[in-house]
Structure formats: structure tokens, C-alpha cells
Amino acid sequence: MKLNTQLKKELKELAIARLKGEKHVIHVISPYVLTPSELVHLENTYQFMAGHEIVQEVRSEMLAGIIIQVGSQVIDLSLDTQLHQLEKFVYEHS
């Protein structure tokens, strides 16, 4: 997966803040409550999440995937967004 420059910058800033000892609340939004093992896997995949408070939010209208929100920064890995982007692409190129 290729990250855009803005996302790289924001992740770097979060990592620096973490090194300074600042704690952040990370919101994980998913279509169901994640199990402890899923949260551990998520923290291992996105290491910037380690050591911060994680708050889960359930949005049952989501089809699949997750959204990770740290302050105003959002990593949207939801199927809903991917389908919307595909719909937009098809509309613009037809």
C-alpha cells in the first residue's frame, strides 16, 4: 500500500509526539466490536497505536473494514469508502 505524503507527515508527527510522552486517544470505528486479538493485531500492524488509549466505536451501517481516527487525522480503510471511490472513478471515466 502506498501512503500519500500528507499521511506520512501526520504519522511522523504522531510518532514524534509519542516519543515526547504525549498520549492520544485513538478511535477505531468498525461494523462490530473488535476482539482483543483483533486489537492486538491492529496495534502490531499500525505501531503508532501502541501505548495510546483506544476507544472503539461501532457503526453497524458500515459494510466492512475499519476507520482509525487520531485527533483530526483519519485512516479510512472501510469498504464503504472504497466502493464510493470506485463509483466516482467509473462515473468520471464513462
C-alpha positions in Angstrom: 0.0 0.0 0.0 1.4 3.4 -1.0 0.9 6.2 1.5 0.4 9.7 0.4 2.8 12.4 1.6 0.3 14.1 3.9 -0.4 10.8 5.7 3.3 10.1 6.1 3.8 13.5 7.6 0.9 13.1 10.0 2.1 9.6 11.1 5.6 11.0 11.6 4.2 13.8 13.8 2.2 11.3 15.9 5.4 9.2 16.3 7.3 12.3 17.5 4.6 13.2 19.9 4.6 9.6 21.2 8.3 9.8 21.8 7.7 13.0 23.8 5.4 11.1 26.0 2.1 12.7 24.8 -0.8 10.4 25.0 -3.5 10.4 22.3 -7.0 8.9 22.2 -7.3 6.7 19.1 -10.8 6.0 17.9 -11.3 2.7 16.0 -14.6 2.6 14.1 -15.8 -0.7 12.8 -19.1 -2.5 12.0 -18.7 -4.7 15.1 -16.8 -4.7 18.4 -13.3 -5.9 17.8 -12.0 -8.8 19.8 -8.8 -8.3 22.0 -6.8 -10.4 19.5 -8.0 -8.2 16.6 -6.9 -5.1 18.6 -3.5 -6.6 19.2 -3.2 -7.4 15.5 -4.2 -3.8 14.7 -1.6 -2.4 17.1 1.1 -4.7 15.6 0.2 -3.6 12.1 -0.1 0.1 12.9 2.7 0.5 15.5 1.9 4.2 16.2 -1.2 3.0 18.1 0.8 1.2 20.8 0.7 2.8 24.2 -2.3 5.1 23.4 -5.8 4.8 24.7 -8.0 3.0 22.1 -11.7 3.7 22.0 -13.9 1.5 19.9 -17.0 2.8 18.1 -19.4 0.5 16.3 -21.2 1.7 13.2 -23.4 -1.1 12.1 -24.2 0.6 8.8 -20.6 0.0 7.7 -20.2 -2.9 5.3 -16.7 -3.9 6.3 -13.3 -2.5 7.2 -12.2 0.0 9.8 -11.6 3.7 10.3 -8.8 4.8 12.6 -9.0 8.4 13.9 -6.4 10.2 15.9 -7.4 13.8 16.5 -8.2 15.3 13.1 -6.2 12.6 11.3 -8.2 9.8 9.7 -7.1 6.5 8.1 -10.1 5.2 6.3 -9.9 1.5 5.4 -13.6 0.9 5.1 -15.3 -0.9 2.2 -17.8 1.9 2.0 -15.2 4.4 1.1 -13.5 2.1 -1.4 -16.8 1.5 -3.1 -17.6 5.2 -3.2 -14.2 5.9 -4.8 -14.8 3.2 -7.4 -18.3 4.6 -8.1 -16.7 8.1 -8.6 -14.0 6.8 -10.8 -16.5 4.9 -13.1 -18.7 8.0 -13.3 -15.8 10.3 -14.2 -14.4 7.9 -16.8 -17.5 6.8 -18.6 
